[in-house]
Amino acid sequence: MPATRRSRTSSGPAAKGSQKTLSFGHKVTKPATPSSTKEDKAHTINPKAAIDLDVGHVSSEAAVAEQAQVEVEKIKSERTPEEERASRVTDAQIKRYWKEREAERKAPRVHQGDVSLEEKILRLFDMSSQFGPCIGIARMKRWVRANKLGLEPPIEVLTVLLKEEEKGNDKIERAHVDELMSSKFIISEA
């Protein structure tokens, strides 16, 4: 039986030259918006008034400092078994912990040569996503949260945090990534 011929209206590719082309050179077909009236101008916001408006936002640094203060006060009021274990961890155990973490890597960390051992341990903890996000939360609060959830965060991290708190180092609670993400770069034209 011979094949039947179908018309162009049914399906198949369009014949060459039959497809219309788009043209962007013509005049606009939509009407322009009407000019603003006095009523519209009365409802607009004065930009100078919007600048003075206080919306109550807290910077990431202030929020982390507040969280750290709350966690430190909890620790001072009552010592948990984890804090007791952390107080018994020696500097040699902390160094051994770091050497084990470094042995897992294929290459040494090149850009952390000038960073202290404590900061290296804390930065590793910051980058461990299994313990939750590190931006906008104090390291102590993050460690306690991960511990409550049964994620078994390293006790060495808690040891480092407690030792740095005893030294009075307030900057240790904020993750380095948090500092980088919330920093403001000023580009000047030179």
C-alpha positions in Angstrom: 0.0 0.0 0.0 1.5 3.4 -1.0 2.3 5.9 1.8 -0.2 8.8 2.0 0.9 12.3 1.9 0.2 14.6 4.8 -0.5 18.3 4.7 1.7 20.9 6.3 -0.9 21.8 8.9 -0.7 18.4 10.7 2.9 18.0 12.0 6.5 17.9 10.9 9.1 20.6 10.3 8.0 23.8 8.6 9.1 24.4 5.1 12.0 26.7 4.5 11.0 30.3 4.4 7.5 29.7 5.9 8.5 30.5 9.5 8.1 34.1 10.6 11.0 35.9 12.0 11.1 38.1 15.1 11.8 41.8 14.6 12.9 44.1 17.4 13.2 47.2 15.3 9.6 48.2 15.4 7.8 50.6 17.7 6.7 49.5 21.2 3.2 48.0 21.2 2.5 48.4 24.9 1.3 51.8 26.0 3.6 53.8 28.3 2.7 54.2 32.0 0.7 57.3 32.7 2.5 60.2 34.2 2.4 60.3 38.0 -0.2 62.4 39.6 -0.1 64.3 42.9 -1.8 61.4 44.7 1.0 59.0 43.6 3.7 61.4 44.8 2.0 61.6 48.2 2.4 57.8 48.7 6.1 57.6 47.7 8.7 57.2 50.5 11.2 59.9 51.1 14.7 58.3 50.7 16.2 60.5 53.4 13.6 59.3 55.9 14.2 55.7 55.1 17.9 56.0 55.9 17.2 57.2 59.4 14.8 54.3 60.1 16.2 51.8 62.6 15.0 48.3 61.8 16.8 46.7 64.7 19.2 44.5 62.7 22.1 43.0 64.6 25.4 42.4 62.9 26.7 38.9 62.7 29.6 39.8 65.0 27.4 41.1 67.7 25.0 38.1 67.5 28.0 35.7 67.8 29.4 37.6 70.7 26.0 37.5 72.5 25.7 33.8 71.9 29.2 33.1 73.1 28.5 35.1 76.3 25.4 33.0 77.0 27.2 29.7 76.4 30.2 30.7 78.6 27.8 31.7 81.4 26.1 28.3 81.2 29.5 26.6 81.4 30.5 28.6 84.4 27.3 27.9 86.3 27.2 24.2 85.7 29.9 21.9 84.3 28.7 19.1 82.1 30.5 15.7 81.8 31.8 16.8 78.4 33.4 19.9 79.9 35.0 17.7 82.6 36.5 15.5 79.8 37.6 18.5 77.9 39.4 20.0 81.0 41.4 16.7 81.2 42.6 16.9 77.6 46.3 17.8 77.5 48.2 19.9 74.9 49.9 16.7 73.8 46.6 15.1 73.0 45.5 18.2 71.1 48.7 18.1 69.0 48.2 14.3 68.4 44.6 15.1 67.3 45.9 17.6 64.8 48.6 15.3 63.5 46.0 12.6 62.9 43.8 15.1 60.9 46.8 16.2 58.9 47.7 12.6 58.1 44.3 12.1 56.5 45.2 14.8 53.9 47.1 14.1 50.7 49.0 17.4 50.9 49.9 19.7 53.7 48.0 22.9 54.3 50.0 25.6 52.5 48.1 28.8 53.5 47.9 28.1 57.2 51.5 28.4 58.1 51.1 31.5 60.2 48.0 30.3 62.0 48.2 28.9 65.5 47.4 25.2 66.2 44.3 26.2 68.1 43.0 28.3 65.2 43.7 25.4 62.7 41.7 23.0 64.8 38.8 25.5 65.1 38.9 26.2 61.3 38.7 22.5 60.6 35.7 22.3 62.9 34.1 25.3 61.1 34.5 23.6 57.7 33.1 20.3 58.9 29.5 20.6 57.6 28.3 17.5 59.5 28.1 19.6 62.7 25.8 22.2 61.0 26.3 25.7 59.7 29.1 27.8 61.1 28.0 31.2 59.9 26.0 33.3 62.4 26.5 31.0 65.4 29.2 31.0 68.1 31.6 28.1 68.0 30.7 27.1 71.5 27.0 27.1 70.8 27.6 25.1 67.6 29.7 22.5 69.5 27.0 22.2 72.3 24.2 21.9 69.7 26.1 19.2 67.7 26.7 17.3 71.0 23.0 17.5 71.9 22.1 16.1 68.5 24.5 13.2 69.0 26.8 14.2 66.2 29.9 13.6 68.4 31.9 16.7 67.8 35.6 16.4 68.7 36.3 17.0 72.4 39.6 18.7 71.4 37.5 21.5 69.9 35.7 22.1 73.2 39.1 22.0 75.0 40.5 24.6 72.7 37.4 26.8 73.1 37.5 26.5 76.9 41.2 27.3 77.1 40.8 30.3 74.9 37.9 31.5 77.0 40.1 31.2 80.1 42.8 33.4 78.3 40.1 36.0 77.6 40.2 35.7 73.9 36.8 36.9 72.8 37.5 36.7 69.0 37.8 32.9 69.2 34.1 32.3 69.2 33.5 33.7 65.7 34.2 31.4 62.7 36.8 32.7 60.2 34.3 32.0 57.4 31.7 34.1 59.2 34.2 37.0 59.3 34.9 36.6 55.6 31.3 36.4 54.6 30.2 39.4 56.6 33.1 41.7 55.8 32.6 44.8 53.8 35.1 45.6 51.1 35.7 49.2 50.2 37.0 49.7 46.7 38.5 53.1 46.1 39.4 54.6 42.8 43.1 55.2 42.8 
